[in-house]
Amino acid sequence: MSWDPTGKVAVITGASSGIGEATARRLGRLGMTVIAAARREERLQVLADEVPGVVPHVADVTSTADVDALAARVAEEFGACHALINNAGVGGGAFDGRDDLDDALRTIDVNLGGTVRCMAAFAELLAASAPSRVVNVASVAGKLGVGPAAYAASKFGMVGFSEATAFAWASRGITVCQLNPGFIETEGFPQTQVKRTPAARVVGEPDDVARAIHRTLLDGATERTVPAWYRAFVVARHVAAPLYRVGASRIDRASGSRD
């Protein structure tokens, strides 16, 4: 079944910068009503002023009350949610011991907990708006385990939660996609280490992911890697694990840095 974005309603978390902002701009230009949710009100307002169809909404995905209020507003004002893009996320730092516990738990709560809260809050509205889409912006780190430990754990959790709900929610007319970007340069993820190496050319931009989200809304894919060739590393992890581990251990990011 074709999925025409024109006139449909989308909710995007983490929409004040990076991938979320790029996606809000792209979907707004497609003629969608975009409820752009994030904590930074001034950034959301600038976005709404510049892109017709974007509606700002201040919310923190670690707050169940905030997420429930967001869902209630969308249901009351717009009567539908055809696309939920769970993009809010943080990187966190290295995990070396007890001093890093609070940061690790915060990272997991934002990335994984925020996704779970949003899917719970919007489940009924998504079903009532079917055919509808959920796109969970996870990461290749959720397949490979390279980078800050809590970040990788949160993204592994997003991948597993997305895959399980993709099976469970399909009968309700909701497709759930795990969308896994590689190195993307954003405000929160400057990719400084990678850009200092010959691999700098593989660093992508938020618009690359926004285009992939657009494609996912159209085709209803349940898994997508951005760029697609990163998928080769995921395959190598499973079919050539010893070789993969040798290579991964030599990557600067394997030490736990997020820069």
VENNORHU-V428001 format. One record per pair of residues at least 12 apart in sequence whose ideal C-beta (glycine too) atoms are under 8 Angstrom apart, sorted by sequence separation. I is the first residue (numbers start at 1). J is the second residue. If there is no record, write none. Layout:
BEGIN
i=I j=J
i=I j=J
END
This chain:
BEGIN
i=12 j=24
i=24 j=36
i=36 j=48
i=44 j=56
i=92 j=104
i=139 j=151
i=142 j=154
i=166 j=178
i=191 j=203
i=212 j=224
i=44 j=57
i=57 j=70
i=142 j=155
i=143 j=156
i=44 j=58
i=92 j=106
i=141 j=155
i=142 j=156
i=162 j=176
i=212 j=226
i=12 j=27
i=21 j=36
i=41 j=56
i=92 j=107
i=119 j=134
i=142 j=157
i=162 j=177
i=163 j=178
i=20 j=36
i=57 j=73
i=90 j=106
i=91 j=107
i=139 j=155
i=142 j=158
i=143 j=159
i=162 j=178
i=183 j=199
i=10 j=27
i=34 j=51
i=41 j=58
i=90 j=107
i=138 j=155
i=142 j=159
i=209 j=226
i=20 j=38
i=36 j=54
i=185 j=203
i=208 j=226
i=15 j=34
i=34 j=53
i=36 j=55
i=39 j=58
i=139 j=158
i=159 j=178
i=183 j=202
i=184 j=203
i=185 j=204
i=208 j=227
i=16 j=36
i=33 j=53
i=34 j=54
i=35 j=55
i=36 j=56
i=37 j=57
i=38 j=58
i=39 j=59
i=90 j=110
i=138 j=158
i=158 j=178
i=182 j=202
i=183 j=203
i=184 j=204
i=185 j=205
i=186 j=206
i=15 j=36
i=17 j=38
i=32 j=53
i=34 j=55
i=36 j=57
i=37 j=58
i=38 j=59
i=39 j=60
i=89 j=110
i=90 j=111
i=115 j=136
i=138 j=159
i=159 j=180
i=183 j=204
i=184 j=205
i=185 j=206
i=5 j=27
i=10 j=32
i=12 j=34
i=15 j=37
i=16 j=38
i=21 j=43
i=25 j=47
i=29 j=51
i=31 j=53
i=33 j=55
i=35 j=57
i=37 j=59
i=88 j=110
i=89 j=111
i=136 j=158
i=182 j=204
i=184 j=206
i=204 j=226
i=9 j=32
i=10 j=33
i=11 j=34
i=12 j=35
i=14 j=37
i=15 j=38
i=16 j=39
i=17 j=40
i=24 j=47
i=28 j=51
i=88 j=111
i=181 j=204
i=204 j=227
i=6 j=30
i=7 j=31
i=8 j=32
i=9 j=33
i=10 j=34
i=11 j=35
i=12 j=36
i=13 j=37
i=14 j=38
i=16 j=40
i=28 j=52
i=37 j=61
i=138 j=162
i=184 j=208
i=5 j=30
i=6 j=31
i=7 j=32
i=8 j=33
i=10 j=35
i=12 j=37
i=13 j=38
i=25 j=50
i=28 j=53
i=89 j=114
i=136 j=161
i=155 j=180
i=184 j=209
i=202 j=227
i=5 j=31
i=6 j=32
i=7 j=33
i=9 j=35
i=11 j=37
i=17 j=43
i=21 j=47
i=25 j=51
i=27 j=53
i=28 j=54
i=88 j=114
i=136 j=162
i=5 j=32
i=16 j=43
i=24 j=51
i=61 j=88
i=181 j=208
i=16 j=44
i=86 j=114
i=134 j=162
i=181 j=209
i=15 j=44
i=25 j=54
i=86 j=115
i=24 j=54
i=179 j=209
i=16 j=47
i=134 j=165
i=181 j=212
i=15 j=47
i=86 j=118
i=37 j=70
i=86 j=119
i=179 j=212
i=84 j=118
i=179 j=213
i=35 j=70
i=84 j=119
i=134 j=169
i=142 j=178
i=143 j=180
i=179 j=216
i=35 j=73
i=84 j=122
i=142 j=180
i=35 j=74
i=177 j=216
i=111 j=151
i=134 j=174
i=136 j=176
i=138 j=178
i=140 j=180
i=81 j=122
i=107 j=148
i=112 j=153
i=132 j=173
i=133 j=174
i=134 j=175
i=136 j=177
i=138 j=179
i=139 j=180
i=140 j=181
i=84 j=126
i=108 j=150
i=112 j=154
i=119 j=161
i=127 j=169
i=130 j=172
i=131 j=173
i=132 j=174
i=133 j=175
i=134 j=176
i=135 j=177
i=136 j=178
i=137 j=179
i=138 j=180
i=139 j=181
i=140 j=182
i=184 j=226
i=35 j=78
i=107 j=150
i=111 j=154
i=112 j=155
i=115 j=158
i=126 j=169
i=130 j=173
i=131 j=174
i=132 j=175
i=133 j=176
i=134 j=177
i=136 j=179
i=177 j=220
i=180 j=223
i=182 j=225
i=62 j=106
i=81 j=125
i=82 j=126
i=107 j=151
i=110 j=154
i=111 j=155
i=130 j=174
i=131 j=175
i=133 j=177
i=135 j=179
i=137 j=181
i=177 j=221
i=178 j=222
i=179 j=223
i=180 j=224
i=181 j=225
i=182 j=226
i=33 j=78
i=80 j=125
i=81 j=126
i=104 j=149
i=105 j=150
i=108 j=153
i=112 j=157
i=116 j=161
i=127 j=172
i=175 j=220
i=177 j=222
i=178 j=223
i=179 j=224
i=180 j=225
i=181 j=226
i=182 j=227
i=13 j=59
i=104 j=150
i=108 j=154
i=111 j=157
i=112 j=158
i=115 j=161
i=119 j=165
i=123 j=169
i=126 j=172
i=127 j=173
i=175 j=221
i=176 j=222
i=177 j=223
i=178 j=224
i=180 j=226
i=14 j=61
i=62 j=109
i=67 j=114
i=71 j=118
i=82 j=129
i=103 j=150
i=107 j=154
i=111 j=158
i=127 j=174
i=175 j=222
i=177 j=224
i=179 j=226
i=13 j=61
i=62 j=110
i=70 j=118
i=74 j=122
i=80 j=128
i=81 j=129
i=84 j=132
i=86 j=134
i=89 j=137
i=126 j=174
i=182 j=230
i=61 j=110
i=80 j=129
i=83 j=132
i=84 j=133
i=85 j=134
i=86 j=135
i=108 j=157
i=112 j=161
i=38 j=88
i=67 j=117
i=71 j=121
i=75 j=125
i=82 j=132
i=83 j=133
i=84 j=134
i=85 j=135
i=86 j=136
i=87 j=137
i=180 j=230
i=32 j=83
i=37 j=88
i=62 j=113
i=67 j=118
i=70 j=121
i=71 j=122
i=74 j=125
i=81 j=132
i=82 j=133
i=83 j=134
i=84 j=135
i=86 j=137
i=123 j=174
i=61 j=113
i=62 j=114
i=83 j=135
i=85 j=137
i=61 j=114
i=64 j=117
i=68 j=121
i=95 j=148
i=61 j=115
i=67 j=121
i=71 j=125
i=94 j=148
i=95 j=149
i=62 j=117
i=93 j=148
i=94 j=149
i=95 j=150
i=197 j=252
i=27 j=83
i=61 j=117
i=91 j=147
i=92 j=148
i=166 j=222
i=61 j=118
i=91 j=148
i=92 j=150
i=194 j=252
i=11 j=70
i=92 j=151
i=163 j=222
i=193 j=252
i=194 j=253
i=91 j=151
i=162 j=222
i=163 j=223
i=193 j=253
i=90 j=151
i=23 j=85
i=11 j=74
i=23 j=87
i=193 j=257
i=9 j=74
i=20 j=85
i=89 j=154
i=193 j=259
i=20 j=87
i=192 j=259
i=19 j=87
i=20 j=88
i=191 j=259
i=9 j=78
i=189 j=258
i=190 j=259
i=11 j=81
i=9 j=80
i=10 j=81
i=8 j=80
i=9 j=81
i=10 j=82
i=11 j=83
i=13 j=85
i=15 j=87
i=86 j=158
i=137 j=209
i=9 j=82
i=10 j=83
i=11 j=84
i=12 j=85
i=13 j=86
i=14 j=87
i=8 j=82
i=9 j=83
i=10 j=84
i=11 j=85
i=13 j=87
i=14 j=88
i=8 j=83
i=10 j=85
i=12 j=87
i=13 j=88
i=14 j=89
i=137 j=213
i=5 j=83
i=135 j=213
i=135 j=216
i=135 j=217
i=133 j=216
i=133 j=217
i=140 j=225
i=133 j=220
i=131 j=220
i=144 j=233
i=140 j=230
i=143 j=233
i=144 j=234
i=143 j=234
i=140 j=233
i=144 j=237
i=140 j=234
i=143 j=237
i=91 j=188
i=90 j=188
i=91 j=189
i=89 j=188
i=13 j=114
i=146 j=248
i=144 j=248
i=13 j=118
i=146 j=251
i=147 j=253
i=11 j=118
i=146 j=253
i=147 j=254
i=149 j=256
i=151 j=258
i=146 j=254
i=148 j=256
i=147 j=256
i=148 j=257
i=147 j=257
i=148 j=258
i=11 j=122
i=147 j=258
i=19 j=137
i=9 j=129
i=14 j=137
i=3 j=131
i=85 j=213
i=1 j=131
i=3 j=133
i=83 j=217
i=96 j=256
i=94 j=255
i=95 j=256
i=19 j=181
i=94 j=256
i=93 j=256
i=94 j=257
i=93 j=257
i=19 j=184
i=93 j=258
i=18 j=184
i=92 j=258
i=19 j=186
i=91 j=258
i=18 j=186
i=17 j=186
i=18 j=187
i=17 j=187
i=18 j=188
i=17 j=188
i=18 j=189
i=26 j=207
i=22 j=205
i=23 j=206
i=22 j=206
i=26 j=210
i=30 j=214
i=21 j=206
i=22 j=207
i=25 j=210
i=26 j=211
i=23 j=209
i=19 j=206
i=22 j=209
i=23 j=210
i=26 j=213
i=27 j=214
i=18 j=206
i=22 j=210
i=26 j=214
i=19 j=209
i=23 j=213
i=27 j=217
i=19 j=210
i=23 j=214
i=10 j=217
i=5 j=214
i=5 j=217
i=5 j=218
i=3 j=217
i=3 j=218
i=2 j=218
i=3 j=219
i=3 j=220
END
